[in-house]
Each structure stands twice: as C-alpha cells, then as structure tokens.
C-alpha cells in the first residue's frame, strides 16, 4: 500500500503500522544492503561529526550535568540543543544551569520515562543532541494555553518558525522541513493541539512524544528558555538540506476479539464499561487474568486498538481505577470498538523499519526517536532490552521513552516514532 502525501522520495513520511503488513510508504524502498549486516556499526566520516553531536551524562548535580553536556556538545557552529532528561533531576536547578551552559543557544527538551543515550537505553540521566547551524535551521516555540489553542494560534506560530527557516536559506521549505512536538504527557490535550498544529503545518511532516516522569504519573514537563513548564507544549521546526525520513512503527497484530466502549468519560480518557460491564472486568477476561492481576506488564503485552482507515492504532491502558474503570493514555469515547492486539517481534520490526529508512537516506547521521515506555517495559520483561539498546546505539538513535507518540497530527501509543537523518557526505554524493 502507498502512503503518498509528501511528494519527494526522500523528504517524506514512511509509516509501518503493523509489522506483518510491512511499511506503508511513499514509494517502493530498495532492500537494505546485504553487505552491511544489521549488527554492524555505522561508519561516520569526520565531516559528519559536528553536524549532529550526541552526548549524555548521569551526573545528578544539575550544574555538573549541564557543564558535562556543554563540554561534549559546544563548538563554533552550534545552532541548537535538544535534550531529554529524567524527572529525578531538580528541574528548578537544571533549567537555569542549561541556559548558563549554552548561552545564546536555542535549547529545548522534556522530561522522560527513560532515556535513549548514545550508549543505548539509560535511566536517571540527561541525553542530548547538538545540531550544527550549517546543516540545520531550527526554531522553537512554547505553547502554554493548550485548552484554547486555536487554528489561528497554530498558523501564527508556524509562520514565525518558518520565517526563521527561510531566513537561514539552507534549503527550500518544501520537502526539506519537519516538525518535532513535545507535549505535557498528562495534559490530556494532545489530540486537540496536534490536530490544530497539523492543519497549520500542511504538507510538513511531524512527529514527537509526550513527556514522562519516570512512570510516577504525577507531573511531566517541557523545557523552553531556561525553565521547565507543565500543561504546555513545544513545537520545533527543522529545515535541512540533508535527506531524512519521518516514520512510525509498531509490532502489534489484531486478534478477532472485540470490546465495545459502552460508557466513557472522554475528557478524562476513562472507560467505565466495555461490552456493557465494568471495563476492568471485561478487559481482564479478554486477557485471561483476574482483575487483581492487571498491572503495567499486562497493559504492555495485551493492548487494545481502534481501527481507523484500515489500520489499527494502539490505545494503551494507563491504570485501573478503584471503581473498576480503565484510564487510557490516548483519547477514548463511547461507541468506539476496541480490538485486542497480540505482540509480534519488537526487535525485528524496529530493525526492518530503520533498515528501510537507511536504505534511502544512507548511513544515518542520527535518528531522533520517541519510544513508548511500554515498549521498553515489554523489552525488559522479555529479556531483550540489552539487545535493543545496543541496536539503537549502533544506529545512532537518541531520544526518550514517552507516555505517547505523535505522528502527523495523531496521538498514538506503543510505537517507535521518529526521524532518520542521513549524513552530509551521502547527501552530497547523491545530489
């Protein structure tokens, strides 16, 4: 099947919605080169190293952590820093420390439910990417009024960001620009903000993630201009002459088991009844466990999904409530039909997705990824987390474990969503 929205064969969106179906994309992709096995390290020429520098630190003192990142990332052509940090940090100290460590540099980021570092999966740390202004024109905006965010607000915001990209004169906006969104992961306003932004972005592809707080489910933050903010969102526009692909993938397949939402509170993302009985009871029976056994591992391994446009989009359970209702990480409403899903190979689906993208853009300069924290939990439960982390490291993935992912205006769960960016040398050779 074709997903043909963004015209250009490389600067485009690629989406794999379920592993057995393969990728849905804008064109037929060449196979991954047989001479480069999936466990091979990615060669990066010297000319590419400053274009996107990666770093992480587990130093827990805020000032020391900020200095350590600056030591690794600062150079004469530094244009922007994007970071992801554990909620364990003293955010009131870390915010000003980062601003001081990177004076006059655009710095954006968010808190996480786990980090993806240059060494693989991390916890309790800060991980970051520094973008070279010779290759990336970047601007960022803070959205604070999520409830009343209008199309006019979105259009004004995107117009301002586009003006920065045009002024830099690195590449045309069309087919050379993508957007990254970071939202408060507990705001319950992702759908509203994303749909509005998507309308303003037009053909510009967008991806992102919902900020986490190390699975406490209390307080998530985005960072802008020296401060961490909750009940807020960040939108970052990136313009580059380098080849890239924006993608989203999951490894779930549908079973024949259906659960109809017969009573829900959509404002609170809470389902009270499935198939006209208490939601937790119906879900536990579908999974084959007791209500008392419902926990985050169950939610990770036995998700539900809604079918939209011929594809299944995961709706992950956040918690079981005392009244037997279920609260979700994504929008739910009365009348929707939920399908029970089964897990496929998380590892293989991720390898296939990155291999297909890299076959088009060449060896990756970097991949910025938003990986649902429930996927990481599944990897830990099944004992493959070290293998996944090593694979992410080899393929220069930087990012975080999120409370939800964002893809072209949609809020989704239990996916790996991001952008693969090719190296400058490869882009020059294939220009």
For each residue, the residues with C-beta under 8 A, 3 or more apart:
1: 21 24
2: 24 25 26 27
3: 13 14 15 24 25 26
4: 26
5: 12 13 26 203
6: 11 12 13 26 175 203 205
7: 12 26 174 175 203
8: 11 12 175
9: 12 26 27 360
10: 243 244 245 360 361 422
11: 6 8 175 176 177 243 244
12: 5 6 7 8 9 25 26 27 175 205 245 246
13: 3 5 6 26 205 245 246 247 408
14: 3 23 24 25 26 29 245 246 247 353 356 357
15: 3 23 24 25 247 248 249 407
16: 19 21 22 23 24 247 248 249 250 349 352 353 356
17: 21 24 248 249 250 311 312 313
18: 21 250 251 252 253 254 311 312 344
19: 16 22 249 250 251 252 253 344 345 348 349 352
20: 253 344
21: 1 16 17 18 24
22: 16 19 352
23: 14 15 16 29 247 249 352 353 356
24: 1 2 3 14 15 16 17 21 311
25: 2 3 12 14 15 28 29 356
26: 2 3 4 5 6 7 9 12 13 14
27: 2 9 12
28: 25
29: 14 23 25 356 359 360
30: 359 360
31: 34 359
32: 36 38 355 356 358 359
33: 36 359
34: 31
35:
36: 32 33 40
37: 40
38: 32 351 355 391
39: 391 394
40: 36 37 394
41: 394
42: 363 364 394 395 396
43: 363
44: 48 49 363 365 396 423
45: 48 49 423 425
46: 49
47: 51 424 425
48: 44 45 51 52 365 423 424 425
49: 44 45 46 53
50: 53 75 77 132
51: 47 48 131 132 134 135 136 242 365 423 424
52: 48 129 130 131 132 135 136 365 366 421
53: 49 50 72 73 75 129 130 132
54: 117 118 127 128 129 130 366 396 398
55: 68 69 72 73 118 127 128 130
56: 69 115 117 118 119 122 125 126 127 128
57: 64 65 68 69 125 126
58: 122 124 125
59: 64 65 68
60: 65 88 89 124
61: 64 65
62: 65 66 89 90 93 94 97
63: 66 67 93 97
64: 57 59 61 67 68
65: 57 59 60 61 62 68 69 89 94 97 126
66: 62 63 69 70 94 97 98 100 101
67: 63 64 70 71 97 101
68: 55 57 59 64 65 71 72
69: 55 56 57 65 66 72 73 81 83 98 101 126 128
70: 66 67 73 74 101 102
71: 67 68 74
72: 53 55 68 69
73: 53 55 69 70 78 81 102 128 130
74: 70 71 78 102 130
75: 50 53 78 130 132
76:
77: 50 132 133 134
78: 73 74 75 81 102 105 130 131 132 133
79: 105 106 131 132 133 136 137 138
80: 105 106 107 108 130 131 133 136 138 140
81: 69 73 78 98 102 105 106 107 108 109 128 129 130 131
82: 107 108 109 128 129 131 180 236 368
83: 69 98 107 108 109 126 127 128 129 223
84: 109 110 111 112 115 116 126 127 128 399 400
85: 89 94 109 110 111 112 115 125 126 127
86: 89 111 112 115 123 124 125 126 214
87: 91 111 112 212 213 214 216 219 220 221
88: 60 124 214
89: 60 62 65 85 86 93 94 126
90: 62 93 94
91: 87 94 95 111 221 228
92: 95 96 228
93: 62 63 89 90 96 97
94: 62 65 66 85 89 90 91 97 98 126 228
95: 91 92 98 99 223 226 227 228
96: 92 93 99 100 226
97: 62 63 65 66 67 93 94 100 101
98: 66 69 81 83 94 95 101 102 107 109 223 226
99: 95 96 102 103 107 225 226
100: 66 96 97 103
101: 66 67 69 70 97 98
102: 70 73 74 78 81 98 99 105 107
103: 99 100
104:
105: 78 79 80 81 102
106: 79 80 81 138 139 140
107: 80 81 82 83 98 99 102 223
108: 80 81 82 83 140 182 222 223 224 234 236
109: 81 82 83 84 85 98 128 182 222 223
110: 84 85 182 209 211 220 221 222 223 234 400
111: 84 85 86 87 91 211 212 213 214 220 221 222 228
112: 84 85 86 87 115 211 212 214 400 401 402
113: 185 212 213 214 215 373 376 400 401 402 403
114: 121 122 123 212 214 373 376 400 401
115: 56 84 85 86 112 121 122 123 125 126 127 399 400 401
116: 84 120 121 122 127 369 371 392 397 398 399 400 401
117: 54 56 120 121 122 125 127 393 398
118: 54 55 56 127 393 396 398
119: 56 122 389 393
120: 116 117 386 388 389 390 392 393
121: 114 115 116 117 376 385 388 389 392
122: 56 58 114 115 116 117 119 125 127
123: 86 114 115 214
124: 58 60 86 88 214
125: 56 57 58 85 86 115 117 122
126: 56 57 65 69 83 84 85 86 89 94 115
127: 54 55 56 83 84 85 115 116 117 118 122 398 399 400
128: 54 55 56 69 73 81 82 83 84 109 398
129: 52 53 54 81 82 83 366 368 398
130: 52 53 54 55 73 74 75 78 80 81
131: 51 52 78 79 80 81 82 135 136 138 238
132: 50 51 52 53 75 77 78 79 135 136
133: 77 78 79 80 136 137 138 168
134: 51 77 170
135: 51 52 131 132 170 240 241 242 424
136: 51 52 79 80 131 132 133 170 238 239 240
137: 79 133 164 165 167 168 170 171 238 239 240
138: 79 80 106 131 133 164 236 237 238 239
139: 106 160 161 164 165 236 237
140: 80 106 108 161 224 234 235 236 237
141: 157 160 161 234 235
142: 222 224 225 229 232 233 234
143: 146 149 153 157 193 232 233 234 235
144: 229 231 232
145: 148 149 153
146: 143 149 183 184 187 189 192 193 231 232 233
147: 189 192
148: 145
149: 143 145 146 153 154 189 192 193 196
150: 153 154 196
151: 154 155 196 199 200
152: 155 156
153: 143 145 149 150 156 157 196
154: 149 150 151 157 158 196 197 199 200
155: 151 152 158 159 200
156: 152 153 159 160
157: 141 143 153 154 160 161 197 200 235
158: 154 155 161 162 197 200 201 235 237
159: 155 156 162 163
160: 139 141 156 157 163 164
161: 139 140 141 157 158 164 165 235 236 237
162: 158 159 165 166 173 177 237
163: 159 160 166 167
164: 137 138 139 160 161 167 168 237
165: 137 139 161 162 168 170 173 177 237 239
166: 162 163 169 173
167: 137 163 164
168: 133 137 164 165 239
169: 166
170: 134 135 136 137 165 176 239 240 241
171: 137 176 177 239 240 241
172: 175 176
173: 162 165 166 176 177 204 239
174: 7 177 203
175: 6 7 8 11 12 172
176: 11 170 171 172 173 239 240 241
177: 11 162 165 171 173 174 204 237 238 239 240
178: 204 205 206 207 237 238 244 246 419
179: 197 201 204 205 206 207 208 235 236 237 238
180: 82 206 207 208 234 235 236 238 368 419
181: 193 194 197 206 207 208 233 234 235 236 406
182: 108 109 110 208 209 210 211 222 233 234 236
183: 146 187 189 190 193 194 208 209 210 211 222 232 233 234 406
184: 146 187 189 210 211 220 221 222 229 230 231 232 233
185: 113 210 211 212 213 220 329 402 403 404
186: 213 217 218 219 220 230 403
187: 146 183 184 190 220 230 231 232 233
188: 267 268 269
189: 146 147 149 183 184 192 193
190: 183 187 193 194 210 330 404 406 411
191: 194 195 330 331 411
192: 146 147 149 189 195 196
193: 143 146 149 181 183 189 190 196 197 233
194: 181 183 190 191 197 198 206 406 409 410 411
195: 191 192 198 199 409
196: 149 150 151 153 154 192 193 199 200
197: 154 157 158 179 181 193 194 200 201 206 235 409
198: 194 195 201 206 408 409
199: 151 154 195 196 202 409
200: 151 154 155 157 158 196 197
201: 158 179 197 198 204 206
202: 199
203: 5 6 7 174
204: 173 177 178 179 201 237
205: 6 12 13 178 179 246 408
206: 178 179 180 181 194 197 198 201 246 406 407 408 409
207: 178 179 180 181 246 247 248 370 405 406 407 408 417 418 419
208: 179 180 181 182 183 370 405 406 417
209: 110 182 183 370 399 400 402 403 404 405 406 417
210: 182 183 184 185 190 220 329 402 403 404 405 406 411
211: 110 111 112 182 183 184 185 220 221 222 402 403
212: 87 111 112 113 114 185 215 220 373 400 401 402 403
213: 87 111 113 185 186 216 217 218 219 220 221
214: 86 87 88 111 112 113 114 123 124
215: 113 212 296 373
216: 87 213 219
217: 186 213 318 319
218: 186 213
219: 87 186 213 216 230
220: 87 110 111 184 185 186 187 210 211 212 213 230 403
221: 87 91 110 111 184 211 213 228 229 230
222: 108 109 110 111 142 182 183 184 211 228 229 230 232 233 234
223: 83 95 98 107 108 109 110 227 228 229 234
224: 108 140 142 227 229 232 234
225: 99 142
226: 95 96 98 99
227: 95 223 224
228: 91 92 94 95 111 221 222 223
229: 142 144 184 221 222 223 224 232
230: 184 186 187 219 220 221 222
231: 144 146 184 187
232: 142 143 144 146 183 184 187 222 224 229
233: 142 143 146 181 182 183 184 187 193 222
234: 108 110 140 141 142 143 180 181 182 183 222 223 224
235: 140 141 143 157 158 161 179 180 181 197
236: 82 108 138 139 140 161 179 180 181 182
237: 138 139 140 158 161 162 164 165 177 178 179 204
238: 131 136 137 138 177 178 179 180
239: 136 137 138 165 168 170 171 173 176 177
240: 135 136 137 170 171 176 177 244 421
241: 135 170 171 176 427
242: 51 135 361 365 421 422 423 424 427
243: 10 11 360 361 362 421 422 426 427 430
244: 10 11 178 240 361 419 420 421 422
245: 10 12 13 14 357 360 361 419 420
246: 12 13 14 178 205 206 207 407 418 419
247: 13 14 15 16 23 207 353 357 417 418 419 420
248: 15 16 17 207 405 407 412 415 416 417 418
249: 15 16 17 19 23 349 350 353 415 416 417
250: 16 17 18 19 314 349 414 415 416
251: 18 19 343 344 345 346 348 349 350
252: 18 19 303 305 312 314 341 342 343 344 414
253: 18 19 20 341 342 344
254: 18 305 307 312 339 340 341 342
255: 339 340 341 342
256:
257: 286 339 340
258: 337 338 339 340
259: 274 275 282 283 286 304 337 338 339 340
260: 274 275 335 336 337 338
261: 264 271 273 274 332 333 334 335 336 337 338
262: 273 274 275 276 334
263: 271 272 273 334
264: 261 270 271 272 273 332 333 334
265: 268 269 270 272
266: 269 331 332 333 334
267: 188
268: 188 265 327
269: 188 265 266 318 327 328 329 330 331 332
270: 264 265 321 325 326 327 328 332
271: 261 263 264 274 279 325 326 327 328 332
272: 263 264 265 278 279 323 324 325
273: 261 262 263 264 276 277 278 279 282
274: 259 260 261 262 271 277 278 279 282 283 326 338
275: 259 260 262 282
276: 262 273
277: 273 274 281 282
278: 272 273 274 281 282 323 324 325
279: 271 272 273 274 282 283 324 325 326
280: 283 284 291 294 320 321 324 325 326
281: 277 278 284 285 291 324
282: 259 273 274 275 277 278 279 285 286
283: 259 274 279 280 286 287 294 304 317 326
284: 280 281 287 289 290 291 293 294
285: 281 282 288
286: 257 259 282 283 302 340
287: 283 284 294 298 302 340
288: 285
289: 284 293 294 298
290: 284 293 294
291: 280 281 284 294 320 324
292:
293: 284 289 290 298
294: 280 283 284 287 289 290 291 298 299 320
295: 298 299
296: 215 299 300 374 377
297: 300 301 377 381
298: 287 289 293 294 295 301 302
299: 294 295 296 302 303 316 317 318 374
300: 296 297 303 316 374 375 377 378 381 414
301: 297 298 343 378 381
302: 286 287 298 299 340 341 342
303: 252 299 300 314 315 316 317 341 374 413 414
304: 259 283 314 315 317 338 339 340 341
305: 252 254 312 313 314 315 338 339 341
306: 312 313 315 336 337 338 339
307: 254 310 311 312 313 337 339
308: 311 313
309:
310: 307
311: 17 18 24 307 308
312: 17 18 252 254 305 306 307 339 341
313: 17 305 306 307 308 330 410 412 413
314: 250 252 303 304 305 330 341 412 413 414 415
315: 303 304 305 306 328 329 330 331 332 338 413
316: 299 300 303 328 329 330 372 374 404 413 414
317: 283 299 303 304 320 326 327 328 329
318: 217 269 299 326 327 328 329
319: 217 326 327
320: 280 291 294 317 324 325 326
321: 270 280 324 325 326 327
322:
323: 272 278
324: 272 278 279 280 281 291 320 321
325: 270 271 272 278 279 280 320 321
326: 270 271 274 279 280 283 317 318 319 320 321
327: 268 269 270 271 317 318 319 321
328: 269 270 271 315 316 317 318 331 332
329: 185 210 269 315 316 317 318 403 404 413
330: 190 191 269 313 314 315 316 404 411 412 413
331: 191 266 269 315 328 411
332: 261 264 266 269 270 271 315 328 336
333: 261 264 266 336
334: 261 262 263 264 266
335: 260 261
336: 260 261 306 332 333
337: 258 259 260 261 306 307
338: 258 259 260 261 274 304 305 306 315
339: 254 255 257 258 259 304 305 306 307 312
340: 254 255 257 258 259 286 287 302 304
341: 252 253 254 255 302 303 304 305 312 314
342: 252 253 254 255 302
343: 251 252 301 346 378
344: 18 19 20 251 252 253 348 349
345: 19 251 348 349
346: 251 343 349 350 375 378 379 382 384 388
347: 350 351 379 384 387 388 391
348: 19 251 344 345 351 352
349: 16 19 249 250 251 344 345 346 352 353
350: 249 251 346 347 353 354 388 391 416
351: 38 347 348 354 355 391
352: 16 19 22 23 348 349 355 356
353: 14 16 23 247 249 349 350 356 357 416
354: 350 351 357 358 364 367 395 420
355: 32 38 351 352 358 359
356: 14 16 23 25 29 32 352 353 359 360
357: 14 245 247 353 354 360 361 367 420
358: 32 354 355 361 362 363 364 395 420
359: 29 30 31 32 33 355 356
360: 9 10 29 30 243 245 356 357
361: 10 242 243 244 245 357 358 364 420 421 422 426
362: 243 358 422 423 426 427 430
363: 42 43 44 358 422 423 426
364: 42 354 358 361 367 395 396 420 421 422 423
365: 44 48 51 52 242 396 421 422 423 424
366: 52 54 129 396 397 398 421
367: 354 357 364 395 396 397 398 399 418 419 420 421
368: 82 129 180 397 398 399 418 419 421
369: 116 392 397 398 399 416 417 418
370: 207 208 209 399 400 402 405 406 416 417 418
371: 116 375 376 399 400 401 402 416
372: 316 375 376 401 402 403 404 405 413 414 415 416
373: 113 114 212 215 376 377 401 402 403
374: 296 299 300 303 316 377 378 413 414
375: 300 346 371 372 378 379 401 414 415 416
376: 113 114 121 371 372 373 379 380 385 388 401
377: 296 297 300 373 374 380 381
378: 300 301 343 346 374 375 381 382
379: 346 347 375 376 382 384 385 388
380: 376 377 383 385
381: 297 300 301 377 378
382: 346 378 379
383: 380
384: 346 347 379 387 388
385: 121 376 379 380 388 389
386: 120 389 390
387: 347 384 390 391
388: 120 121 346 347 350 376 379 384 385 391 392
389: 119 120 121 385 386 392 393
390: 120 386 387 393 394
391: 38 39 347 350 351 387 388 394 395
392: 116 120 121 369 388 389 395 397
393: 117 118 119 120 389 390 396 397
394: 39 40 41 42 390 391
395: 42 354 358 364 367 391 392
396: 42 44 54 118 364 365 366 367 393
397: 116 366 367 368 369 392 393 418
398: 54 116 117 118 127 128 129 366 367 368 369
399: 84 115 116 127 209 367 368 369 370 371 418
400: 84 110 112 113 114 115 116 127 209 212 370 371
401: 112 113 114 115 116 212 371 372 373 375 376
402: 112 113 185 209 210 211 212 370 371 372 373 405
403: 113 185 186 209 210 211 212 220 329 372 373
404: 185 190 209 210 316 329 330 372 411 412 413
405: 207 208 209 210 248 370 372 402 411 412 413 415 416 417
406: 181 183 190 194 206 207 208 209 210 370 409 410 411 412 417
407: 15 206 207 246 248 410 412 415 417
408: 13 198 205 206 207
409: 194 195 197 198 199 206 406
410: 194 313 406 407
411: 190 191 194 210 330 331 404 405 406
412: 248 313 314 330 404 405 406 407 415 417
413: 303 313 314 315 316 329 330 372 374 404 405
414: 250 252 300 303 314 316 372 374 375
415: 248 249 250 314 372 375 405 407 412
416: 248 249 250 350 353 369 370 371 372 375 405
417: 207 208 209 247 248 249 369 370 405 406 407 412
418: 207 246 247 248 367 368 369 370 397 399
419: 178 180 207 244 245 246 247 367 368
420: 244 245 247 354 357 358 361 364 367
421: 52 240 242 243 244 361 364 365 366 367 368
422: 10 242 243 244 361 362 363 364 365 426 427
423: 44 45 48 51 242 362 363 364 365 426 427
424: 47 48 51 135 242 365 427 428
425: 45 47 48 428 429
426: 243 361 362 363 422 423 429 430
427: 241 242 243 362 422 423 424 430 431
428: 424 425 431
429: 425 426
430: 243 362 426 427
431: 427 428
